[in-house]
Amino acid sequence: VQLVESGGALVQPGGSLRLSCVVSGFPFSIWEMNWFRQAPGKGLEWVSSIEHGSTQIKYADSVKGRFTVSRDDSANTLFLQMDSLKIEDTAIYYCATDSRGQQRGQGTQVTVSS
């Protein structure tokens, strides 16, 4: 299984970013996928999940109303649209195939700073 995240960058507060995660070697289209993040000096935090077929979507309270998760099953790709970014969103963002984040990619750095 390989998960490759991309799209992280330095952005000002209030800005937007779109993260992508390409998955290979895994039955992506029939599996729930998750986004996690880890801020400097903190533990892994669950951010969002999306069921196969996008039938059920969940968000952490800290990102609800600002982040939107989606998936393209034909391209084995997971997305995270992040709007109204805050300084506290600064973290390494990971996509994962499980709800504990144990099987995840290498991550992509998101830095929100003025």
N, C-alpha and C positions, 0 to 999 in steps of 0.2 A: 504494500500500500504506500502510495506517495501523495502527499498533500503539499501544495506549493502556494503560499500566500503572496500577494503583491498589492501595491497601491498605497502603501504607507508613505507619509511625507511629513514635512514641517508645515503647519498651517496656523493661521491666526485664530484667536477665539472668534466664534461665530461663523467660521468657515465650514467647508464641506470636503469630504473625501469619499471615494468609493473603493472599497477593498474587494479583491477577488481571490478565490481559492480554487485551483484546478486539482482535481482528484483523479488518480489513476490506480488500476489494480484493485478496484473495490466496486461493489454493486451500488454505485452512487444513487441511481434513480429510485431505488426501493428502500433507501435508508434515511433515517433522520440525521440531519447535520447540525452542528453547533458552532458558535463563535465564542471564544474566550478571550480574555485579556489579562495581562500581568503588568501592573504599574511598578515603578522602581521601588524596591524594598517591600513589596507586598506579595500576597499569594495569588494564585490563579483565580480569576473571577469569571463566572459564566455570564455571557452577555445576551445570547439569543439562540433559539433553536427553530428549526423548520422541518416539518415532517415531509416525507416523500409526497410528491404531488401538491406540495404547499397547502395541505389540508389543515394543518394546525401550526400556528406561529406563536412564539412566546418571546418576551423580552424581560430583562432585568428592569426593576423600577428606575434604576439610575439612567437608563437610556431610552425608556419608553417615550414615544412621541417625537424622538429625535433621530433614532436609527431605524432603518428598514432592511430586513433580511429578505433575500430572494434567491432563486436557484434556476439554473438552466440545465435540465436533466439531459438534454440532447448533447450538451457540451461538457457534462460532468463538472460544472462550475457553480460555486457558491459565491454570493455577493453580500456585501454589507454597505449600504448607503448610510453615511454618517453626516448629519446636518446639525447646525447650531452647536458646533463643537465647543467644549469647555476645556479649560486647562486640566481639569481632573480626568479628562479622557485620555491623557497622555499615557501610553502603555505599548507593550508589544501585543499585537493582536494575532490570535491563532484560530484556524479552523480545525475542527475535530470531528471524528466519526462517532464519538461516544459522549455520553452526558457528564463524564468526569474529566474530559479533556486529556485522557491518557494517550490516545492515539491522535496526535496532532502534527502539524507541519512545523517548519522552522520559525515561523512568525514573520510579521512585518511591523516595522516601527512607526507609530503614530505619535507625533509630538505637536502639542497645541501650545503655542507661546506667542506673545506679542514682541 
